[in-house]
Amino acid sequence: MSVGTVSNQYAYVGNGGVDVLQTMQALAQRQASRALAQRAADAAMVAAQAAQMAALQAIGAGRVDLYL
């Protein structure tokens, strides 16, 4: 690779500039991390709703006494 501006389809390399490909990869990783975090949050919400439903069914079946 020569000194100066060497360009390819994804980035400009050799001119001290930002490597666009690396930036794109970092953004893709961040997006994937956000997607995983969203899936985890969704799973936690579903689990909480299931626990709430189970508690209501147990109360309705008379297996749990609820003192208010």
Residue pairs with C-beta under 8 A, 6 or more apart in sequence:
1 13
1 14
2 14
3 14
4 14
4 15
5 12
5 14
5 15
6 12
6 13
6 14
6 15
7 13
10 20
10 21
10 24
11 19
11 20
11 21
11 22
12 19
12 20
13 19
55 64
58 64
59 66
